[in-house]
Amino acid sequence: MYQKVKGTIDYYGVEAKKLQIVSEKVKNTIENFGYEEVVLPIIENTEVFTRSSGETSDIVRKEMYTFNDRGKRSLTLRPEGTAGVVRFFLESKEYANLDLKKYYYFGPMFRYERPQKGRYRQFIQFGVEVFGKSSYLLDVDVIYSAYAIFKALGIENIRLKINTIGDFSSRKDYAIALKEYFKPKLDLLCPDCNERYVSNPLRILDCKVDSESVVLKQAPKIKDYLNEEAKTYFKNVLSALDLLNVPYEVDDTLVRGLDYYTDVVFEFEAMLGDNYLTICGGGKYSDLVKNMGGPDIPGIGYSFGIERLIELMNELNLFKDLEQKVDLVIISLDENTKKQSLKIANDLRKVGYKVELDYASIKMKQQFRLSEKLNAKFVLIYGEEEAKNKEVQIKNQKTGTQETIKIKDLEKYLGENL
């Protein structure tokens, strides 16, 4: 027997409805902020991700599903959404007019990771990307849109962690300080961090292996290397968040796991089980578009892990009454009325009623069993006598009352009694 691939999820029935509810609420909320949906391929040329995420990032080195097609082209199943949106932005020359461009996406991503609670090899990601302006007010509005999504979904127990990793000048000075600090301590770091030391020492601070080590906790802090411009920018961001009544915690260890971030980085966390887990994360990127062959245009964005979001909403009991509901089941008493039952069913479906029938059996017991299984509100009984008189027997399953009505009055009856 075949089984689904490890690290993937089947969505069916109630679980599929949860996904649909989240998708609709998220999209409705973000469109209030002026974002437009972009639907992109799930495969891209591998270079799209090596150029954006960085050759030495964990995503590129360990987690991408990469293959050569029959034309010997290196292709990759997208591990994240930002790079594809930047590729679209450049390829379609969306930058040609200087307006602010605001996009959102919702779809599957792929990473080869160890499957665990809230982490899968195929996962659904919602994200936004904004290109065209460098403004602390824009940064705050982007962060607030993520906050608004949590609120729209009914999630209150979240915390925003925010930091600045400085502009280019500040980051350069900070990277030098980190290299000096970590150089005599390399034997205390994991093998990956020894590689990060060479390529991008800031990413040592994002290490999951050594995250609790004293070496990392005592590392220099970016706040001590910010120039005045970077300090003022971050101060303005925090001031605007205060004005919007968005609670936050400045976390000077937060750097995010991708090489392209500059200035503001942030994460929204929520208590899931016994631990706080990151549900949404993002930040500003000043040179990503340029690094991918485009003009010097800044951007900012974030993404949500939808599986974690649904798990959180399950824990908070935010999904109500999602079981499939059937308004009525039609019971046919003989073969001659079975065809007519199908017409009655579809006439009612056209005006919005949920109708089921047993397509094969004419045994009453079996058909009543179907109505019980589907928890139908009404049972409609249709036999030769009813067909002759152009009427049906209709039974209210909750009260047990049964009455005879004309077929032409059925729609009106259901409208008054459902």
Secondary structure, 3 states (H helix, E strand, C coil): CCCCCCCCCCCCCHHHHHHHHHHHHHHHHHHCCCCEECCCCCEEEHHHHHHHHCCCCHHHHHHCEEEECCCCCEEEECCCCHHHHHHHHHHCCHHHCCCCEEEEEEEEEECCCCCECCECCEEEEEEEEEECCCCHHHHHHHHHHHHHHHHHCCCCCEEEEEEECCCHHHHHHHHHHHHHHHHHHHHHCCHHHHHHHHHCHHHHHHCCCCCCCHHHHCCCCHHHHCCHHHHHHHHHHHHHHHHCCCCEEECCCCCCCCCCCEEEEEEEEEEECCEEEEEEEEEEECCHHHHCCCCCCCEEEEEEEHHHHHHHHHHCCCCCCCCCCCCEEEEECCHHHHHHHHHHHHHHHHCCCCEEECCCCCCHHHHHHHHHHCCCCEEEEECHHHHHHCEEEEEECCCCCEEEEEHHHHHHHHHHHC
